[in-house]
Amino acid sequence: MTDTVWWKRGTVYQVYPRSFQDTNGDGVGDLPGITARLDYLAWLGVDAVWISPVYPSPMADFGYDVADYCGIDPLFGTLADFDALVAEAHRRRLKVILDFVPNHSSIAHPWFSESRSSRASPKRDWYIWRDPAPGGGPPNNWLSNFGGPAWTLDETTGQYYYHAFLAEQPDLNWRNPAVRAAMHDVLRFWLERGVDGFRVDVIWHLMKDAGFRDNPANPDYAPGSPEINRFTQVYSADRPEIFDVIAGMRAVLRQYGERVLIGEIYLPVERLVAYYGPDLTGADLPFNFQLIQTPWRADAVADLVAQYEAALPEGGWPNWVLGNHDQPRIAARVGPAQARIAAMLLLTLRGTPTLYYGDEIGLGHVPISPDRARDPWEHNEPGHGRDPERTPMQWDDTPQAGFSTVEPWLPLAADWAACNVESQRSDPGSMLTLHRRLLALRRDHAALAVGGYREVPLGIAEVFAYERFADGDVLRVLLNFGAASQDLPLPEGAWTVLLSTRPGRAGEPAGLTLALEPAEGVILRRAG
């Protein structure tokens, strides 16, 4: 694999379809809406659009409960709409990455209906069924990621089925070769339609302990944390057999050329990097969510980057993520000023960045009143819901922010009339302009797209400094995480400001020191 492969050089942009653009006036985004906004994505400068699930679904978990892996839910449109989206994206040189949800189906999937019909069903072993524990009750202590037990008793057959998430999301049995073959056929179905890759949902969950042993208690569990944290998921996830499963998926994709396999993995760095697989036969990009979970301090972020870079297997390509549909938005976590620093960090670190829709305009926390809450996790465990990071994209200052002609399925941010694409598009100091300029720099400088990385120790606790370099082109990134100005030393040479998070500094020459404002980030280029 060369450094010119598109998923190494490019930036991925995640769209949550329900919240991107509504074209039929039902308050929910759809596929024609994504197609209608492709010109915006091309203008912004991203390279690929990752689309969260649009399969037929009862929507118990908003599409992550799949009732048909080879179709489109009427809420979002039709297969013809999907084909049109792919064609129009490719016409604009944008790649399309589809969410793939292989760990569990919907309870309404025909496979599960057949599986639960009888213990003798030919598809019984397509899902995970177990007898009650001695004396009754669930087979073991495994918990659902959405609260409560992970086992539900089927009264008809007298056995429990396992669900890592909602009871409406029964887990498939990936130890069964027939399940693997069926899922490989699903991949081929979408690859034949032109999909450029897949983001694989909860990939580390696909294999479970063959003996179904109890998970050990978590000594670090704190009351008030999600219930799933009561136990360490030693036996219900991250099993060594998973790598054969991932290698099988990857082999299917390799039959179609330069397609990308991305795995969703919430694990510590040392386990995360294992998902590149033996001899790089695993995921091309095991999603690196560490920036979401690391304290927002210069020293903590610098240590994380060093740890991650050191842990990568030889030939493993890094990647970085600041937010997604399951995590509070970056501007909500660190505030609007530091969110600008975060944007520069994300788009200048070595590796493939993934940008979450709305982060480029600085969408922050959107309070959701209990009567508007939609997320099933919020209903099961109040306070842990994901609705605030799934609110509609804000396009302009017309009613409903240009997202819809009716009230959206989730509320808009209170400042939607000012915080929107149209108001920021021509503003040289806006968050949107900053993102567009950062993305342009990535395209213009191989040092940022595929170059090397080295930290620059300055001895200043609140500043993270590093260089990106390729073919004699050296760029220095200086990020002030602090609330005070800093005068930073520079090595001798002619340095010029390429971009600052504060408008008006581009082209400014730098001497032996550079003044950095509070919460300012700067990219410098060394002449020669």
Salt bridges, closest charged atoms under 4 A:
ASP3 OD1 - LYS8 NZ 3.73
ASP39 OD1 - ARG92 NE 2.54
ASP61 OD1 - ARG386 NH2 3.09
ASP83 OD2 - ARG193 NH2 2.81
GLU88 OE1 - ARG91 NH2 2.89
GLU88 OE1 - ARG92 NH1 2.79
ASP99 OD1 - ARG199 NH1 2.79
GLU114 OE1 - LYS123 NZ 3.94
ASP131 OD1 - ARG119 NH1 3.48
ASP154 OD1 - ARG116 NH2 2.94
ASP171 OD2 - LYS208 NZ 2.78
ASP185 OD1 - ARG188 NH1 2.93
ASP196 OD2 - HIS90 NE2 2.71
ASP201 OD2 - HIS104 NE2 3.94
ASP201 OD1 - ARG199 NH1 3.05
ASP209 OD1 - ARG213 NH2 2.94
ASP209 OD1 - ARG239 NH2 3.61
GLU227 OE2 - ARG230 NH1 3.21
ASP238 OD2 - ARG271 NE 2.91
GLU241 OE2 - ARG175 NH2 2.95
ASP244 OD2 - ARG180 NH1 2.83
GLU264 OE2 - ARG199 NH2 3.17
ASP284 OD1 - ARG250 NH1 3.08
ASP284 OD1 - ARG254 NH2 2.44
ASP299 OD1 - ARG297 NE 2.99
GLU309 OE1 - ARG350 NH2 2.89
ASP326 OD2 - HIS325 NE2 3.41
ASP326 OD1 - ARG386 NH1 3.05
ASP326 OD1 - ARG390 NH2 3.04
ASP359 OD1 - ARG329 NH1 2.74
ASP375 OD1 - ARG386 NH2 2.67
GLU407 OE2 - ARG372 NH1 3.12
GLU467 OE1 - ARG454 NE 2.85
GLU467 OE2 - ARG476 NH2 2.77
ASP473 OD2 - HIS445 ND1 2.96
ASP473 OD1 - ARG525 NE 2.78
GLU508 OE2 - ARG505 NH2 2.74
GLU520 OE2 - ARG502 NE 3.77
GLU520 OE2 - ARG505 NH1 2.93
